[in-house]
Amino acid sequence: MFQIDHSLKPVLAITIGDASGIGPEICLKALQDEAVYRSCKPVLIGDLNILSFYLERLKLPLQLNPITKISNAKFTPGVIDLFHLDTIDMNRFQFGEGDSMTGKAMVDYTKLAVDLAVKGEVDAVIGGPHTKSAVEKAGLFFDGYPSLIAQLTNTKEEETFLMLVSDHFRVVNVTLHVPMKRALELIKHPLIFKAIQASHHAGKMLGIHDPKIAVAGLNPHASEGGLYGVEEQCEIIPAITQAKEASMDVQGPFGSDILFAEMGHYDIYLAMYHDQAHIPMKMKAFKQISALTIGTPVLFSSIGHGSAPDIAGKGIADPSGLLKTIQLLCNVKSKKSDSYYKKTMKGV
């Protein structure tokens, strides 16, 4: 999987996500792969207690190297460099039972990782699988990683979007974790244009010279000229026209039943709401999806699946999604310099 030739390997900060889910397990399994260390310099952010517990349970031949700064890291296969945050009370901990403790811990891990990226100490961040309800039990509002990363980087949330990536399939959400009624209220010309713009810049970041973007309609058959709704004519088409005037290669709107059935003809697809994006992607490649946050100055991605509380602690979690996400971020760093990335994303 990892065949990237770097003269300077990027430093990746990887959080364990919700400690009660499969995050700690897939992190340890992924970093057991020596090929990862040939492509990047990974550091883990989590809790020493829970990771030690997993090492014992899974009988993995790995050592933990607690560090307080990047310069202490060894970046050696078999030795996992770890920023330890003392967040988990093992007397309270239960597999698959996300609570206020694990929810707050997940946010704390993310804050530290993003802070390291903002300071330039790491090149990119991967967020482990989270549990939304656990964060809310901690009394914190959380509707997904993109809005949290926006807050932590002082980026406007309306300029931050989620791109689902699996090899050459890429889908961007105009709206994400909001009720359908609220999504309909948000799907307006300015937001759609910003999503197209962010998609265009992200495509370039991923190494696509002139990204071809297909925009999905909202209504059945993209409304057939206004027969089934006015959103296409009043909101979506004006945004596409504005993007074309800005020299972006954008087509649509297309009926989503046909558009997503023929994925592969365009570089990037723009979906209007959560399920319109997630259903086709998860049918195409459920375990191979990365969830890339676009529009912020920090290169951040999470894994395209949840914390799987039903199998947590059983030793059967598959780390392939995390490995694909590591590969994705290594590819980004090999294609584009830091200065290009910051310059490109600044304009989003």
GIJO-V672005 format. One record per pair of residues at least 24 apart in sequence whose C-alpha atoms are under 8 Angstrom apart, sorted by the first residue. I is the first residue (numbers start at 1). J is the second residue. D is the distance in Angstrom with one decimal. If there is no record, write none. Layout:
BEGIN
i=I j=J d=D
i=I j=J d=D
END
This chain:
BEGIN
i=1 j=327 d=7.7
i=2 j=35 d=6.1
i=2 j=36 d=6.8
i=2 j=38 d=7.7
i=2 j=39 d=6.6
i=2 j=327 d=6.6
i=3 j=39 d=7.5
i=4 j=39 d=5.9
i=4 j=330 d=7.5
i=4 j=331 d=7.1
i=4 j=334 d=7.6
i=5 j=39 d=7.1
i=5 j=334 d=7.9
i=6 j=39 d=6.9
i=6 j=334 d=6.7
i=9 j=38 d=7.9
i=9 j=39 d=6.0
i=9 j=40 d=4.7
i=9 j=41 d=6.3
i=10 j=39 d=7.7
i=10 j=40 d=5.0
i=10 j=41 d=6.0
i=10 j=122 d=7.5
i=10 j=123 d=5.7
i=10 j=124 d=7.7
i=10 j=330 d=6.9
i=10 j=333 d=6.8
i=11 j=40 d=5.9
i=11 j=41 d=4.5
i=11 j=42 d=5.8
i=11 j=43 d=7.4
i=11 j=121 d=7.8
i=11 j=122 d=4.9
i=11 j=123 d=5.3
i=11 j=124 d=6.9
i=12 j=40 d=6.8
i=12 j=41 d=6.0
i=12 j=42 d=4.8
i=12 j=43 d=6.2
i=12 j=122 d=5.8
i=12 j=123 d=5.9
i=12 j=124 d=5.1
i=12 j=125 d=5.7
i=12 j=126 d=7.3
i=13 j=42 d=6.0
i=13 j=43 d=5.0
i=13 j=44 d=5.9
i=13 j=45 d=6.9
i=13 j=113 d=6.0
i=13 j=122 d=6.4
i=13 j=123 d=8.0
i=13 j=124 d=6.4
i=13 j=125 d=4.8
i=13 j=126 d=6.2
i=14 j=42 d=7.0
i=14 j=43 d=6.1
i=14 j=44 d=4.9
i=14 j=45 d=6.0
i=14 j=113 d=7.5
i=14 j=125 d=5.9
i=14 j=126 d=4.7
i=14 j=127 d=6.0
i=14 j=128 d=7.0
i=15 j=44 d=5.8
i=15 j=45 d=4.6
i=15 j=46 d=6.0
i=15 j=106 d=7.9
i=15 j=109 d=6.0
i=15 j=110 d=6.7
i=15 j=113 d=7.3
i=15 j=125 d=8.0
i=15 j=126 d=6.4
i=15 j=127 d=5.1
i=15 j=128 d=5.2
i=16 j=44 d=7.3
i=16 j=45 d=6.4
i=16 j=46 d=5.6
i=16 j=106 d=7.5
i=16 j=109 d=7.8
i=16 j=127 d=7.1
i=16 j=128 d=4.8
i=16 j=129 d=7.3
i=17 j=46 d=7.9
i=17 j=106 d=5.0
i=17 j=109 d=7.4
i=17 j=127 d=6.1
i=17 j=128 d=3.8
i=17 j=129 d=4.9
i=17 j=130 d=5.2
i=17 j=307 d=8.0
i=18 j=98 d=7.1
i=18 j=102 d=5.7
i=18 j=103 d=6.4
i=18 j=105 d=7.4
i=18 j=106 d=5.4
i=18 j=128 d=7.1
i=18 j=129 d=6.2
i=18 j=130 d=5.0
i=18 j=131 d=6.2
i=18 j=307 d=6.8
i=19 j=50 d=7.2
i=19 j=98 d=7.8
i=19 j=102 d=5.8
i=19 j=105 d=7.9
i=19 j=106 d=7.5
i=20 j=93 d=7.3
i=20 j=94 d=6.4
i=20 j=95 d=4.9
i=20 j=96 d=5.1
i=20 j=97 d=5.9
i=20 j=98 d=5.5
i=20 j=102 d=6.7
i=20 j=307 d=8.0
i=20 j=309 d=7.0
i=20 j=312 d=6.9
i=21 j=95 d=6.6
i=21 j=96 d=5.4
i=21 j=97 d=7.8
i=21 j=98 d=7.4
i=21 j=129 d=7.5
i=21 j=130 d=7.9
i=21 j=307 d=4.6
i=21 j=308 d=5.9
i=21 j=309 d=4.9
i=21 j=311 d=7.9
i=21 j=312 d=5.0
i=21 j=313 d=7.7
i=22 j=129 d=7.5
i=22 j=307 d=5.4
i=22 j=308 d=6.1
i=22 j=309 d=6.9
i=22 j=311 d=7.3
i=22 j=312 d=4.9
i=22 j=313 d=7.0
i=22 j=317 d=6.4
i=23 j=128 d=5.5
i=23 j=129 d=5.7
i=23 j=307 d=6.4
i=24 j=50 d=7.7
i=24 j=51 d=6.4
i=24 j=54 d=7.4
i=25 j=54 d=6.7
i=25 j=313 d=7.5
i=25 j=315 d=7.2
i=25 j=317 d=6.9
i=26 j=317 d=6.4
i=26 j=318 d=6.5
i=26 j=319 d=4.6
i=26 j=322 d=7.2
i=27 j=319 d=7.2
i=27 j=322 d=7.5
i=28 j=55 d=7.9
i=29 j=319 d=6.3
i=30 j=319 d=5.7
i=30 j=320 d=7.7
i=30 j=322 d=6.9
i=30 j=323 d=6.1
i=31 j=77 d=7.7
i=31 j=78 d=7.9
i=31 j=80 d=7.3
i=32 j=62 d=7.3
i=32 j=77 d=7.2
i=32 j=78 d=6.5
i=33 j=77 d=7.8
i=34 j=77 d=5.5
i=34 j=78 d=7.8
i=36 j=323 d=8.0
i=36 j=326 d=7.8
i=37 j=75 d=7.1
i=37 j=76 d=7.1
i=37 j=77 d=6.4
i=39 j=330 d=6.7
i=40 j=330 d=6.8
i=41 j=75 d=5.6
i=42 j=75 d=6.7
i=42 j=81 d=7.5
i=43 j=73 d=7.6
i=43 j=75 d=7.7
i=43 j=80 d=7.0
i=43 j=81 d=5.1
i=43 j=82 d=5.9
i=43 j=83 d=7.4
i=44 j=80 d=7.1
i=44 j=81 d=6.1
i=44 j=82 d=4.7
i=44 j=83 d=6.2
i=45 j=82 d=5.7
i=45 j=83 d=4.8
i=45 j=84 d=6.3
i=45 j=85 d=7.5
i=45 j=109 d=6.0
i=45 j=112 d=8.0
i=45 j=113 d=7.2
i=46 j=82 d=7.1
i=46 j=83 d=6.4
i=46 j=84 d=5.5
i=46 j=85 d=5.9
i=46 j=109 d=6.2
i=47 j=83 d=7.9
i=47 j=84 d=5.1
i=47 j=85 d=5.2
i=47 j=86 d=5.8
i=47 j=87 d=6.2
i=47 j=88 d=6.6
i=48 j=82 d=7.7
i=48 j=84 d=5.6
i=48 j=85 d=7.4
i=48 j=86 d=7.3
i=49 j=86 d=7.9
i=49 j=88 d=7.1
i=49 j=90 d=7.3
i=50 j=88 d=7.0
i=50 j=90 d=7.4
i=54 j=313 d=7.6
i=58 j=315 d=6.3
i=70 j=121 d=7.0
i=85 j=109 d=7.6
i=95 j=309 d=7.1
i=95 j=312 d=5.7
i=95 j=313 d=6.0
i=96 j=308 d=7.6
i=96 j=309 d=3.9
i=96 j=310 d=6.1
i=96 j=311 d=7.5
i=96 j=312 d=5.6
i=96 j=313 d=7.9
i=97 j=309 d=7.0
i=98 j=131 d=6.8
i=98 j=133 d=7.5
i=98 j=134 d=5.0
i=99 j=133 d=7.8
i=99 j=134 d=4.6
i=99 j=135 d=7.5
i=99 j=137 d=6.1
i=99 j=138 d=7.3
i=100 j=134 d=5.5
i=100 j=135 d=6.2
i=100 j=136 d=7.4
i=100 j=137 d=4.7
i=100 j=138 d=4.0
i=100 j=139 d=7.7
i=101 j=134 d=7.9
i=101 j=138 d=6.9
i=102 j=134 d=6.6
i=102 j=135 d=7.6
i=103 j=130 d=7.9
i=103 j=131 d=7.1
i=103 j=132 d=7.7
i=103 j=133 d=7.8
i=103 j=134 d=4.4
i=103 j=135 d=3.9
i=103 j=136 d=7.3
i=103 j=137 d=7.1
i=103 j=138 d=6.1
i=104 j=134 d=7.8
i=104 j=135 d=5.8
i=104 j=138 d=5.7
i=104 j=140 d=7.8
i=106 j=130 d=7.0
i=106 j=135 d=7.7
i=107 j=135 d=7.6
i=111 j=152 d=7.1
i=114 j=149 d=7.6
i=114 j=152 d=7.2
i=114 j=153 d=7.9
i=114 j=298 d=7.3
i=117 j=298 d=6.4
i=118 j=153 d=7.7
i=118 j=297 d=8.0
i=118 j=298 d=6.7
i=123 j=299 d=7.3
i=123 j=333 d=7.9
i=124 j=298 d=6.9
i=124 j=299 d=4.9
i=124 j=300 d=5.9
i=124 j=329 d=7.0
i=125 j=298 d=7.8
i=125 j=299 d=6.3
i=125 j=300 d=4.8
i=125 j=301 d=6.4
i=126 j=300 d=5.8
i=126 j=301 d=5.0
i=126 j=302 d=5.2
i=126 j=303 d=7.7
i=126 j=325 d=7.6
i=126 j=326 d=7.7
i=127 j=300 d=7.5
i=127 j=301 d=6.3
i=127 j=302 d=4.6
i=127 j=303 d=7.1
i=128 j=302 d=6.1
i=128 j=303 d=6.6
i=129 j=302 d=7.1
i=129 j=303 d=6.4
i=129 j=305 d=6.8
i=129 j=306 d=5.1
i=129 j=307 d=4.8
i=130 j=306 d=6.3
i=130 j=307 d=5.7
i=131 j=306 d=7.2
i=131 j=307 d=6.3
i=143 j=177 d=5.9
i=144 j=177 d=7.0
i=145 j=293 d=7.7
i=145 j=302 d=7.7
i=146 j=293 d=5.5
i=146 j=294 d=7.9
i=149 j=293 d=7.9
i=149 j=296 d=7.5
i=150 j=296 d=6.4
i=153 j=296 d=7.0
i=153 j=297 d=7.1
i=153 j=298 d=7.5
i=155 j=295 d=8.0
i=155 j=296 d=6.2
i=158 j=191 d=6.9
i=158 j=194 d=8.0
i=159 j=191 d=7.9
i=159 j=194 d=6.3
i=159 j=195 d=7.3
i=159 j=198 d=7.6
i=159 j=295 d=5.9
i=159 j=348 d=6.9
i=160 j=198 d=7.9
i=160 j=293 d=7.0
i=160 j=294 d=5.8
i=160 j=295 d=4.7
i=160 j=296 d=6.4
i=161 j=195 d=6.8
i=161 j=198 d=7.5
i=161 j=293 d=5.9
i=161 j=294 d=5.3
i=161 j=295 d=6.4
i=162 j=291 d=6.4
i=162 j=292 d=5.8
i=162 j=293 d=4.8
i=162 j=294 d=6.1
i=163 j=199 d=7.9
i=163 j=291 d=5.8
i=163 j=292 d=5.0
i=163 j=293 d=6.3
i=163 j=294 d=6.8
i=164 j=278 d=7.9
i=164 j=281 d=7.4
i=164 j=289 d=6.4
i=164 j=290 d=5.8
i=164 j=291 d=4.7
i=164 j=292 d=6.2
i=164 j=304 d=7.3
i=165 j=289 d=5.5
i=165 j=290 d=5.1
i=165 j=291 d=6.4
i=165 j=292 d=7.1
i=166 j=281 d=8.0
i=166 j=285 d=6.8
i=166 j=288 d=5.9
i=166 j=289 d=4.9
i=166 j=290 d=6.4
i=168 j=264 d=7.2
i=168 j=267 d=7.0
i=169 j=263 d=7.2
i=169 j=264 d=6.6
i=169 j=267 d=7.1
i=169 j=268 d=7.1
i=169 j=281 d=7.7
i=170 j=267 d=6.7
i=170 j=268 d=5.0
i=170 j=269 d=6.2
i=171 j=268 d=5.8
i=171 j=269 d=4.6
i=171 j=270 d=5.7
i=171 j=271 d=6.8
i=171 j=277 d=6.1
i=171 j=281 d=7.6
i=172 j=199 d=6.9
i=172 j=268 d=7.4
i=172 j=269 d=6.2
i=172 j=270 d=4.9
i=172 j=271 d=6.0
i=172 j=277 d=7.0
i=173 j=270 d=6.2
i=173 j=271 d=5.1
i=173 j=272 d=6.0
i=173 j=273 d=6.0
i=173 j=274 d=6.4
i=173 j=277 d=6.3
i=174 j=270 d=7.0
i=174 j=271 d=6.1
i=174 j=272 d=5.0
i=174 j=273 d=6.1
i=175 j=272 d=6.1
i=175 j=273 d=4.9
i=175 j=274 d=6.4
i=176 j=273 d=6.0
i=176 j=274 d=4.9
i=177 j=274 d=6.7
i=180 j=273 d=7.8
i=183 j=273 d=6.6
i=187 j=235 d=7.4
i=187 j=272 d=7.0
i=188 j=235 d=5.2
i=188 j=236 d=7.3
i=189 j=234 d=7.7
i=189 j=235 d=4.4
i=189 j=236 d=6.0
i=189 j=238 d=6.4
i=189 j=239 d=5.1
i=190 j=239 d=6.9
i=192 j=235 d=7.8
i=192 j=236 d=6.7
i=192 j=239 d=6.0
i=193 j=239 d=4.8
i=193 j=240 d=6.9
i=193 j=242 d=7.2
i=193 j=243 d=6.6
i=194 j=348 d=7.4
i=195 j=270 d=7.8
i=196 j=240 d=7.9
i=196 j=243 d=7.1
i=196 j=270 d=7.3
i=197 j=243 d=7.3
i=197 j=348 d=6.5
i=198 j=294 d=6.5
i=198 j=295 d=5.8
i=198 j=345 d=7.9
i=198 j=348 d=5.5
i=199 j=268 d=7.2
i=199 j=270 d=8.0
i=199 j=294 d=7.7
i=200 j=248 d=7.2
i=201 j=344 d=6.3
i=201 j=345 d=6.8
i=201 j=348 d=7.2
i=202 j=294 d=6.5
i=202 j=295 d=8.0
i=202 j=345 d=7.8
i=203 j=267 d=7.7
i=203 j=268 d=7.5
i=205 j=332 d=6.6
i=205 j=335 d=7.7
i=205 j=336 d=6.5
i=205 j=341 d=6.5
i=205 j=344 d=7.5
i=206 j=331 d=7.6
i=206 j=332 d=5.6
i=206 j=335 d=7.2
i=206 j=336 d=8.0
i=207 j=332 d=7.4
i=207 j=335 d=6.1
i=207 j=336 d=7.5
i=210 j=248 d=7.9
i=210 j=249 d=7.2
i=211 j=248 d=7.9
i=211 j=249 d=6.6
i=211 j=267 d=5.8
i=211 j=268 d=7.0
i=212 j=248 d=8.0
i=212 j=249 d=5.2
i=212 j=250 d=6.1
i=212 j=251 d=7.9
i=212 j=266 d=5.4
i=212 j=267 d=5.2
i=212 j=268 d=6.4
i=213 j=249 d=6.2
i=213 j=250 d=4.7
i=213 j=251 d=6.3
i=213 j=266 d=6.0
i=213 j=267 d=6.1
i=213 j=268 d=4.8
i=213 j=269 d=5.7
i=213 j=270 d=7.2
i=214 j=250 d=5.9
i=214 j=251 d=5.0
i=214 j=252 d=5.8
i=214 j=253 d=7.3
i=214 j=254 d=7.6
i=214 j=266 d=6.3
i=214 j=268 d=6.4
i=214 j=269 d=4.8
i=214 j=270 d=6.1
i=215 j=250 d=7.3
i=215 j=251 d=6.2
i=215 j=252 d=5.0
i=215 j=253 d=5.0
i=215 j=254 d=6.4
i=215 j=269 d=5.9
i=215 j=270 d=4.7
i=215 j=271 d=6.6
i=216 j=252 d=6.5
i=216 j=253 d=5.0
i=216 j=254 d=4.9
i=216 j=255 d=6.1
i=216 j=256 d=5.4
i=216 j=259 d=7.1
i=216 j=269 d=7.3
i=216 j=270 d=5.9
i=216 j=271 d=5.4
i=216 j=272 d=6.8
i=217 j=252 d=7.5
i=217 j=253 d=4.8
i=217 j=254 d=5.3
i=217 j=255 d=5.5
i=217 j=256 d=6.3
i=217 j=271 d=7.8
i=217 j=272 d=7.2
i=218 j=255 d=7.8
i=218 j=256 d=7.9
i=218 j=272 d=6.3
i=219 j=255 d=7.6
i=220 j=255 d=6.4
i=220 j=256 d=7.9
i=221 j=254 d=7.0
i=221 j=255 d=4.3
i=221 j=256 d=7.4
i=221 j=257 d=7.8
i=222 j=253 d=6.2
i=222 j=254 d=5.6
i=222 j=255 d=4.6
i=222 j=256 d=7.6
i=287 j=320 d=6.8
i=287 j=321 d=5.4
i=288 j=320 d=6.7
i=288 j=321 d=4.8
i=288 j=324 d=6.4
i=289 j=321 d=6.1
i=289 j=324 d=7.5
i=289 j=325 d=7.6
i=290 j=321 d=7.0
i=290 j=322 d=7.8
i=290 j=324 d=7.1
i=290 j=325 d=5.3
i=290 j=328 d=7.9
i=294 j=345 d=7.8
i=295 j=345 d=5.8
i=295 j=346 d=7.8
i=295 j=348 d=5.5
i=296 j=345 d=6.4
i=296 j=346 d=7.5
i=296 j=348 d=7.9
i=297 j=341 d=8.0
i=297 j=342 d=6.0
i=297 j=345 d=6.0
i=297 j=346 d=6.6
i=299 j=329 d=7.9
i=301 j=325 d=7.2
i=301 j=329 d=7.9
END
